[in-house]
Amino acid sequence: MTKLALYVPLEAKPGKEEEVAAFLKSALPLVNEEVGTVAWFGIRMGKSNFAIFDAFPDESARNAHLSGKVAAALMARADELFASPPQINKLEVLAAKLP
């Protein structure tokens, strides 16, 4: 059952929009290795506005994701790609439909 989630809004620096899009696309194989990540979405909401949304069955899975390869890569490239540091919002899932 999906109980927890993360929402990370991201604003690309001017001229870095396509690099952010490519970064999000390149993260998918890393996320696919994470057993506890139930759902993961790299989202584009406009020219420079992006986000990551992911869901987990429990706190240990969410913590594993936060200490995993995608989070490390995101933080390593934050100064280069984003207008401000990524803001990680921890959410509680009240209802979900997944395949």
JOQUI-V718153 format. One record per residue. D_LAST is the distance of its C-alpha to the last C-alpha in whole Angstrom. Layout:
BEGIN
d_last->D_LAST
d_last->D_LAST
END
This chain:
BEGIN
d_last->12
d_last->12
d_last->15
d_last->17
d_last->17
d_last->19
d_last->20
d_last->23
d_last->25
d_last->27
d_last->30
d_last->31
d_last->35
d_last->37
d_last->37
d_last->34
d_last->31
d_last->30
d_last->30
d_last->28
d_last->25
d_last->26
d_last->26
d_last->22
d_last->21
d_last->23
d_last->21
d_last->18
d_last->19
d_last->20
d_last->17
d_last->15
d_last->18
d_last->17
d_last->16
d_last->15
d_last->14
d_last->10
d_last->10
d_last->13
d_last->14
d_last->18
d_last->19
d_last->22
d_last->24
d_last->27
d_last->30
d_last->30
d_last->27
d_last->24
d_last->22
d_last->19
d_last->16
d_last->15
d_last->13
d_last->14
d_last->14
d_last->18
d_last->21
d_last->22
d_last->19
d_last->20
d_last->23
d_last->22
d_last->21
d_last->24
d_last->26
d_last->24
d_last->25
d_last->23
d_last->25
d_last->28
d_last->28
d_last->27
d_last->30
d_last->32
d_last->32
d_last->32
d_last->36
d_last->36
d_last->33
d_last->32
d_last->35
d_last->34
d_last->33
d_last->29
d_last->28
d_last->26
d_last->24
d_last->23
d_last->21
d_last->19
d_last->16
d_last->17
d_last->14
d_last->10
d_last->7
d_last->4
d_last->0
END
